[in-house]
């Protein structure tokens, strides 16, 4: 039977260090996301103001509404792809952490084996979950943008009701079970 080679004090110090590392990395990720958001907003405002001049087509109809709808549809398509990619990355990162723990046990290695790698993978997994939360926030902000540019009445989801599920959404076909790894 394998015994833990670290004392209780050592384990507590390592847990506190891990929590500090998680906190610092989370703040760095949030700071990067906020900086990127501000850069994108300033770039958008400088290049393409929301209230532009409508252009006329030969038949006399304005095309501004169509341009805005086309732009909104393109952004939505790319946004949903990115959102699905973040979901997939979060699942893969969590699976990797689980596999690392399972294979350490299967190989009958000491508990301290691969702690640094486990910490890094766990932090990366948390960072991806934080990125996913930013996508949720961005989703709400994009709904507001639609209303700002006069397209709110053309889209029936995302503002008061739940968005339709994407192709990778979890489905409750059977009982859902959660497992905790200690």
N, C-alpha and C positions, 0 to 999 in steps of 0.2 A: 504494500500500500504506500503510495507516494505521500510524503509529508511536506507541508509548506515550509520552505526554508527561510522565510522572512518572519520576523517577530511581529507582534500585533502593532507595535509602534511604527515599525517600518511600513507595514501595510497602510496604516492611517496616513502617514506622511505621503506615501505614493498616491493614495486616493485624493488627498487635498491638492497635491501637485497636478493630478489629472483634472480635477475640477477647475483649477486655475487656468490650465492650458485650454480647456474647453471654453471658459469665459473669455479669455483673451482672443482666441480664434473666432469666436462668435461675433465679438465686437468688431474685429477686423473685417469680417465678411459683411456685416451690416454697414460699416463705414464705406467699403468698396461699392456696395450696391447703391447706397445713397449718392455717392459721388458720381457713379455711372448714370443714375437717374437724372441728377442735376445737369450733367453734361448733355445728355440726350434732350432734355427739355430746352436748354438754352440753344442747342443746335436747331431743334425743331422750330422754336419761336423766331430765330434769326432767318432761317431759310424759307419756311412756308407758314406765313401767318394764317390763322384759322379763318378769318373773314377776308377772303380775297375777292377780286373782281370777277364776276361771272362773264364767261365768254359766250358769244353768240354763234350758233351754227347757221348755215345758209337758210334753213327753214324758219329761223327766227326763235327757236326754243333755246333756253339757257341750258348749258351742260354742267354747270357747277354742281348741282345735286347728283348727277350721274357720276361725276368725278369723285365726289366725296363718298358715294356708295361703293364705287370700285376700290377706292383707297381703303375704306373700312373693311371690305371683304378680303383684300390682300393681307392687311394687317392681321385680321382674324385667323386666316389660314395659317400664316407663319406662327402666330402666337399659340395656337392650339398644338402645332407640331412641337414647338419648344416646351410647352406645358407637358405634353406626353413624354418628351425626352427626359425632363426632370423627374417625372414619376418613375420612369424606367431606371434612371440612374440611382434614385433613392432605393428602389427594390434591389438592384444589383449590389449596392454598397452594403445594405443590411444583410443580404445573403452572404456576402464575402466575410463580414464579421462573424456570422453564425458558422460558416464553414471553417474559419480559422479556429474558433473555439472547439468545434466538434473534432477537427483533425488533431488538435493538440491532445485531446482526451484519447482519441483512437490510437495515437502513437505512444500513449503512456508517457508523455513528457511532463516535466514539472510545471506547476501553475505559473511560475514566473517566466516560462519560455515564451518569447514573442510579445512581451508586454508592450514594448515600445511600438511595434507594428500594430498591435491591437488598439492602442491609444490613438495612433494616427488614423487607422481605418474608422474607428468610432467617431473621431472628430470630423473626418471627411463625410461620414454618413450624416452627422448632425448638420454640417454645413449645407449639404444637399437638401435636407429637410427645411432649413432656414430659407434656402433659395426657393423652395416650393411655396413657402409662405409668402414670399415676395411676389410670386406669380399670382397667388390668390388676391393679394392686394392690388396688383397691376390689373387683374381682371376687373375688379370693381372700378378702378380708375378709368379703364377703357370704356366702360359703360357710361361714365360721366362725360367722357370725350364725345361719344356719340350724341348725347343730349346737347352738348355745347355747340356742335356743328349742325344741329337741326335734323339729326337722323334718328332720334329716339323712337319715333312712331313707326319706323320701318323694321325694327327688330323686336321680337316678342319674348326674348329670354335675356336673363342676365341682370335685369334691374330689380324686379321684385320677386320673381320666381327663380327656382333652381335652374342652372344651365343644363342642357341635355347632356347625357353621359357621353364620354368619348369612347373610342373603340377599345381602349385598354382599361376601362373602368371595371372595378371589382363588382362582381355580381353575387348576390346571395342565393346561389342555387341550392345550397345545403346549409347545415349549421356552421356558423363561423366560430372558430376556436382561436384563442390567443395563447401563446406559449411564452413564458418568461425564461430567460437563460440566466443562470446565476454563476 
